[in-house]
Structures are given as C-alpha cells and as structure tokens.
Amino acid sequence: MKGSAVKTFGILTSGGDAPGLNAAIRAVCRTAMQQYGMKAIGIHNGYRGLAKLDAEELTKDDLRGLLTQGGTILGTSREKPFKNTNIDEETGLTQVEAIKENYHRLGLDALVVLGGNGTNTTAGQLAREGLNIVALPKTIDNDIVKTDMTFGFHTALTVATEAIDRIHTTAHSHSRIMVIETMGHKAGWLGLYSGVSGGGDVILVPEIPYDINSIARKVLQRRDEGCKFSIVVVAEGAKSIEEAKLDRKAFKKARKEMQNSIGYRVAHELEEATGLESRVTVLGYLQRGGTPVPYDRILATQFGVEAAHYLAEGKFGYLTALQNNKIVGVPLFDIAGQTKTIPMDNNMLLSGRELGICFGD
C-alpha cells in the first residue's frame, strides 16, 4: 500500500446530472482504496448534502456496476452556498459555515467535487476558505475552460445526433422544416457538433446571433434546388441579432416572457418568412440520461484515477483536465467564473461553413 497525504475524503456530485458521473465516482474511490487505503465518504445531493451532514461511507460493494450506469448514485442538487446567506434555525449557521463545520465533523482530509462551471466555481471558493479540494470536469455542454473535453459531452452528442438522424427520415417524407432544439445555454458546442454530425442545414448557437432572414434564404434556396425539407439545429441559448444587443438582465427578462422555448420561436419565424410548414423537437433531458458511451467512461475513469493520485500527493486546489490528449492539473482559480465558448476560428465551425451550413449570420 502506497503512502498518502489523505486518509479520508468526501466525494460529491453537484449541478446537472451527466453520463459518466458514476464511472468517475468508481474510478476515484476504487483507486484511492486499492492503491492508498483511503476511506471514502459519499455525500448525497451535492453541497446541500454536505451542509445537512447527509453522508455515508462508501464500500467496494457500493462501487460495483457503476461503470455503465447513468446518473449519479450520490444524487445531486444545484445548491449555491455562497449565494445563500440565510441562517439555519437549527444550527445557527449559514450554508458555507455548515459545510466547513461538517467537513471537519466527518473527519475529511479532502473533498472531491464532480461538476460543471457553477460547481467548480463554488469549489474554488471553498478552497479559499481552507478546504482541500480536488475537482473533476463534468458537463454535457463541454464549456469548462482549460480542458479540451468534459465527460458527459460525447454521450449527449451521440443522443442528439441519433435524434437528428431519425428526424431526417420524417423531414424527407413530409417535406417540412424540422427544428431540433439541443441543450447549450451559454455555449453551443453540443448544437454545433450534433448539427454537423447529423447533417444539419442550419445550426444556431449562442455565440453567433442569428438573422431569421438569412435562415429563410437558406431554406428557400434548398427548396429551389429540389430539397423539399431542411434540418435546423438550435441550441437553447441561441439568440437573434436584436437580443444580442440587450444587456444580461433585459435578455433574461425577454426569455422569461417567451411562451415557448427558442426552438418554437425559430420554427414560427421560419413559417412566417418562408410559408413552409415547420415542426419542433425539443431533446431536453434525453441528452443527459442513459448509459455513457465508451469515450465518456474512459475519460471519466482517467480523470478519476488522476484525482485519487492528487489526493495521495496532497495536490489540492486542482481540476483534472484533458489537454492535448494528456490528463493535467489546472488550478481551480484559473477556471472559476468562466465559460468556454466557441471561438470563431474553431475548426468544426469553419468546416461547417465550408460544407455550406448556415449559422444564421
């Protein structure tokens, strides 16, 4: 058994669920137990569970069968403890104070956190409060900076692409405009990749404000060339040129006032602009669920094994990341509060333009 800076660690999943979380839990805990003799404490329902002391020791039996299992056995929540300053009536503590107290009450030497941007921003803040943190990058949006890929993305990409493939047949049969809405609130990686791989004719992402007239021209051009249907892939955060001029507060207000999601609005606008019948499919949570594809299992496993080594080495305050096909450690303070969006010189985006895909601009 190798020596280790950590004897007991806690592990939690926070934010939206994503395929590969259980594979990552398995990899962290199994490596830590087998190689270093560590004790793992599973914390239920994210940061909320740590504030409520909702935790239990994980055994090797608990880790069996997790590699292929979707979701997270620990449960999750979108709790943001640093934004919640309320004092609990029972404990007399704020959430942050309760988290710090329970960290020590559980006898933790470190905390492993699996999550996306919000989760890792909170992890960085807790590190500043003196907690020993190791983090892993999870999100189907692939929008965490300083990592080429997050686990969860490829499974969501596969689901979205398969959906577009199936919708192609209906679009061809009924000569319609088919609008497929993917997830991607601030970054359009999922919409871009699934749109290109699924043969989308139009792809709308948050990074490129769209002009409905530009999209209509593309659809009518296809009709004039003998293509009686069009596939339009829309990320949920896509915005019009007019919306792009709004500040954040005004944009959020405008979106709340929309009766339906962006996919429905684009379909309605296209019907008015082209006179062609449109139909909408919102993929929603389908993209987040189910069995992780092999790529996500492998990536989550690699991140998890590396995280266990960081615990043993006392390498705290780091996120495991993929850069140039190597697993590296990135300081949490370098990623907190940031979002990895699609740059305009991105190769996939440029390839899509070369293929004649319309991006609404």
Secondary structure, DSSP 8 states (H G I E B T S, - for coil): ----S-SEEEEEE-SS--TTHHHHHHHHHHHHHHHH--EEEEETTHHHHHHHT-EEEE-TGGGTT-TT--S-TT------GGG-----TTT---HHHHHHHHHHHTT-SEEEEEE-HHHHHHHHHHHHTT--EEEEEB-TT---TT-S--BTHHHHHHHHHHHHHHHHHHHHHHT-EEEEEE--SS--HHHHHHHHHTT-SEEE-TTS-B-HHHHHHHHHHHHHTT---EEEEEETT--BHHHHTS-HHHHHHHHHH-SS-HHHHHHHHHHHHH---EEEEE-GGGGT-S---HHHHHHHHHHHHHHHHHHHHT--SEEEEEETTEEEEEEGGGTTT------TT-HHHHHHHHTT-B---
